[in-house]
Amino acid sequence: MQIIIVGAGPVGLLVALRMAMLNVPVTILEMDGELNKSPRAAYYSRPAVIELRKAGVIDECRAEGVTGVRWQTLDGRTIAGMPRRDPVDADDRVVCIDQHGLGVIILRHLEKYGDKVKLLWNHKVVALSQDENSASVEVQTPEGNKTFTGSYVVGTDGAGSTVRKLMGLPFEGHTWDAMVVATNVVFPFDKYGWWDSNFIVDPEHWALIARIAPGGVWRCSYGEVPGLTREEYIARQPMKYDAMFPQDAPRPLQYDLQMISPYKLHQRCAPTFRIGRVCLAGDAAHVCNPFGGMGLVGGLCDGGALSDCLEGILTGQASPSILDEYSRIRKQIWYDIINPMSSRNKVRLYTEDPEKAGETDPVLKAMRLAMEGDEETQNAFMNAGMKGLMGLQFDFTTLWDKAKTD
């Protein structure tokens, strides 16, 4: 078996590492010249932690646990929130690391496998073909066009996936009207009593501000009006910060803006994640808005699931038809959990009245009441939420024809 992976984001690199751990030759084709450094995902809940542990990278990804999450008004008053408590198995606690940092860690592990893993930068896929025994991609490279052939091709090349387009698949769903501007900034939010993760409920200045790295680095992702140029969004950033940052912080604000990236939000899903010997995972298969951390967590669960399926095929413990189950189950998880939960997470930030959200929004009301209760009440609320979140992860080894042996 040999695997061709298109796209060197965390999902593609995770699949590559899982395959390398099985001594399967892997070629990763990336159209850019380096890992994407733009601000994106930073928090990984228990379903993703399980997949990162399987790949042997969890210890390096582990940072300090988050102290909790809250929803607040623009002027900093708490609407509802829950402090973090470690699960019974503290190794399953939330991981906080930016997406680029996660990619760097996985790359470091891939280097251990030498020639088994080939990562080729500036390689753009332009054509796709397959037969009953193999799948091939034609690629534009700095040395001219080349063809790469493997047992399977895995498309993890993002929301604009070339692989998905070459498969002839639509990307069904919708694009939100509002824009989001993701920024990385150094500012002492904790000095002003802010939690590690803070959702601002406001019709104009809705946002998520969360700690993402040691040294006071925070992710500030905020909603913006549609229709402006990148330069106009960047010009509006100081005004947005002034409105959202702690009101008791001295003005003019003193901060170190490290990155800024305006982008559109989508809720879209491919009609299938598998055609023959070509499979999709992560944003190439489905996308959602970032509020609530469902996107890359779901993508990493895709990557782990697909790796389990390919391992079963490789070892003779599963037939290739398991890939149809991969497509069916992972797609259903997007429709049943990722799409509705992420959509509601976003919409509540700007449609709820901040003064009444703790009463009118069912989730925030339940959270507020739990926070006002004793530890047993709080634990029951968090355990119920974790049970729902674990629906993002599915163990495909349970579908193998023969039991998995360690």
N, C-alpha and C positions, 0 to 999 in steps of 0.2 A: 504494500500500500504506500502511496505517496500523496500528500495533500498540497494543493495550491490554495493559498489564502490571499485574498485581494483586500488590502486595507490594513494598516499597521496601527489601528487604534487599540485600546485595551481589550476589546472583545476578540479581535483577530489575534492579538498577541497571546491572549489566554488560551485560545484553541491551539495555537502553535506550540505553546509550552506543554499542554496536556498531551499532544501528539508526540512531541520530542521525548517526553517521559516514557513513552511506549516504544521508543527507538524507531518511530516512523519519520522518514525524511519529509521535511516541510520547506516549501518556498513561499516567502511572503513578498507580495508585490505592492509597493506603495508609490502612488503618483507624486507625492511631495518629496522634498529633499530631507525632511527631518520630522520628528514627532510634532504633532499639533500642540502649540503652547497657549492657545486662546482659552480664556476662562470657561470652564464647563463644570462637570460633576465633581463633587468633593466628599460627599457623605455616602457610606455604603452600609446598609442595614444587614440584618442577620442572613437573609437569603444570599446576598452577594458574598458575605463573609464565608459561608459554607463553600462556595466555589473557589474563593481565593485560598482557602485552606487546602482544598483538594490539589490545587496547583503548587502548593508549597511556598507561597509568597506572603502568607498572612502576617508572619512575625515582623517582616520588614515594613509592611504596610501599617502595622499597629502604631497608633499615636495615642495621646491622652484621650480618654473617653470624653464625650460631650456631657456637659452638666445638665442639659435639658433643652426643651423647645417651648417657645411661647408665642402666642399671638398678642399683638399690642396695638394700641392706638398710635397715631402719628406723634403725639406728644409723650409717648413712652409709658402710658398706663397699661398694665397687664389686663388683657381680656380673659385669657385662659392659658394654661401651660402646665407642663408636667416635668418635674426634675427627673434626671436619668437615674435609674437603678439598674445595676448589672443583673443580667439573667442568672439563673441557677448556674449555668456554665458561662463564667465571665469571659471565656474566649470567644463567645458569640456577640460581644458588645459591638456597638457601632464603630466602624473604622472611619477616620477622617484623614484624607489625603487627596490632593488635587489630581485631576485626571492625568495630567502630564507626568506627575510624580509616580503614579501607578504604572504608567507605560515604561518609565525608566527602570523601575524595579523589575518588571517582567522581562525587559530586554536584558538586564544583567543576568537573569537566570537562563535565558536562551543562549547566552554566550558560552555557557558551560558545555553545550552540545556540539560545538565546533561546526564541522561541515554538514552535520545532520540538518541544520537550520540555516537557510540562506535568506537574508533580508536584503531586498534590492530596492534602493531608493530611486526616485525619478523614473518609475516604471508604470506607465499608464495603459490599462487594459482597453482595447478598442474592438475586440471581437471575441466571440465565445462559441464553442462547438462541443458536441459530445456524441459518443456512441454507447453501445451497451457495455463497453469495457473501460472507458476512460473519458475524461473531459479535458478540453484544451482552451487556452486563452492566447490570443495574439496581443502583443504588448509593444507599445512604442517605448524605446529605450534611448539613452544618449548615444548608443552605438547602432541605432536602427531598429527596425521591427524584428521581434523574435517571437517564437511560439513556445509555450510552456504546457506540458501535459502531466496530468496526475490521475490518481484513482478518483478523486473528488476535487471539486472547486468549491471553496467557501467564500461567499461574498460578505465581507464585514466593512464595506467601504462607505458607510455613512448614509445620511438621509438622501443624498443625491446619487445613490448607488448606480454605478455603471453596470455592474453585474445584474442588478434587478432589471434595468432597462433592456439589457441584451437578452434577458430571459423573456422579454415581452410582457412584463407584469406591470399593471397600473399601481399607483400608490394611493389607495382609497382613503378618504377622510376629508379634513378641512384644515385651513390655515387661519390662525387667529388674526383678528384685525390689529390688535395692539402689538407693539414691538416690545422686546425686552433688551435692556442693556446690562450685560454682565461685566463686572469690574472686580479686580483684586486691589485691595487698599490696605495700607498699614495705618491703623488708628486704634487708640486704647478704649474700645467700646466697653470692655470689662470694668474699666475705671469708673464708668458711669452706671454700673449695675446691670448692664445688658447680659443676657444669657448667651450661651454659645450659639443658639439658633433662634432667630427672631423674625417672625412674619409680621409685617406692618399692614394692617387693614385700613385702607383709605381709598376713596374713589379716584384720587389723582396720583398720589404718591405711594401706591402699593408696592411692596418689596419683600425680599428675603435678604437678611443680613446675618451671615454665619461665619464663625471662626473656621479657618481651613488649614492653618499651619502655625507652628511655633513662630515666635518673633512678632506677634501682633498682626499677622496677615489675615484679612477677612474677605469673604466674598460678599459683595453687595450687588444683587441683581434686582433691577427695578423696572416697572412698567413705563412705557413711553407712548406718546401719540404716534400714529402711523404716518407714513408719507414723507418723512424727512430724509435728508442725505446723511451719510455717515459723519461728515464734518459737522452737520447741524446737531446731531445727537451728542457728539463729543463736546460741542460748544455749550450744550445745555447741562452737562454733567455737574459743574459747580453749583448751579441752582438746585438741582435735584438733591445733591448731598446736603446742602444747607437746610432743605426742608426735612430730610429724613434723619440726619444725624442727631445725637442727643441735644436737646434744647439747652441744657446747662453747660455744654461745651463752649469755651470762649470762641467768639467770632472776631476776625475771619478764622475759619477752620484751618487747622494745621494737619495735613495728612500726606502720605506718600502714595500716589496713584500708580500702581505697577502695571496694570493692564486694563484695557477697555474694549469691549466687543459687542456692538449692537447686532441683534439677529432676530429673525422671525420665528414664531412658535407654530408648531404643527401637531396635529393629532391624526396620524395616518398609519395604515397597515397594508401590507401586501396580501393578496388573496391566498397565496400559498408561500411557504418558505422552502419548498423543495420541488424541483423539476429534474427527474432523473438523477444525474450525478452532480448536480449543482444545488447548493443550499445557501440560505440567507440567515444571518444572525445580527442581533443588535439593531442599530439605526437603519441598516439596509433593509431590515424586515419590518420595523415598526418604529414610530417616534411618538413622543409625547412632550408636553411642556415640562420644565424642570422643577416646578414647585411641588415638593414632597419627595424628591429623590427617587422617582420611579423609573427614570429613563435608563441610565447606565446600570442600575441594579438589575432591571429586567434584562438588559443586554448581556450582562455577565452570566445571568441564569441561562440565557440562550446558549452562550458559549460553553458553559459547563454541561448543559443538556446535550448539545450536539457532540461534544467530546465523548460523553458517555455512550452515545449511539455509535459513533465511529469506533470506539474501543470494542464494543460488543461485536460489530461487524468484523473487525480485525482479528479478534480472538475466536471467532466462530461461535460466539455465544448469542448472537443475534443476527437475523437476516437483514438485508438492505431495506426491507419493508418497514423497519423501525423508524426510518427517516420520515415516512408518511405520518407516523404517530408523533414524531418530533414536531412536524409542521402543524398538525391538527391541535395538539395540546398547547404548544407555545402560542399559537395564534389565539386560541380560546382564552388563555390567560390574559392576553392583551385586551381582548374585548370585555372580559368579565371583571378584571381588576385594574390593570394599568390605565386604560383609557378613562373609565368613569372616576377613579380615585384621583388621578392627576388633574382631570378637568375640574372636579369640584374643589381641589386644593387651590387652583388658580382663581376660579370664579369668586370664591368666598372672600378673596382679598380686596375686591373692589365693588362687589355688589351688596355686601352686608353693611349696614349702618354700624360704624365702629362703636357707637355708644350703646348699641343693643345686641351686638353680635353674640355676646355671651349667653343671650336668652333665645335669640331667633334662629341661630345656626345649630342644628342638632348635635354635630360633632363637638363644637366649641362649648355648648351647654353641658354635654356629658363630661367633657374634660374639666370644665370649671367645677362642676359638682364633685367630681372625683378628687380634684386638688383640695377642695374644702373638707374632704373626708379624712378618715384615718389611713394608716399605711396599708391595711388590708384592702380598703376600697380603691386606693390608688393602684395597688398591685393587680387587682382584678381588672381594672380598666386597661392597664398596660398589657396584661397578658392577652386580653381579648383583641387588642390592636395588633399584637405580635402574631396571634393566630391567623388573623386576616392577611397580614403581610407575608406570612410564610407560604401563602398560596402562590406567590411569585415563583417559587422553586418547586421543581418536580424531579424525583429520582427516576431516571429512565433505565437504570439498571434493573428496576423491578419489572421491566417489560422484556428483559432478555429471555431468550428461550431456555437458557441454562442459568442457574444461580451464579452470581458473582462470587469468585473465590479470591481471598486476599493473599 
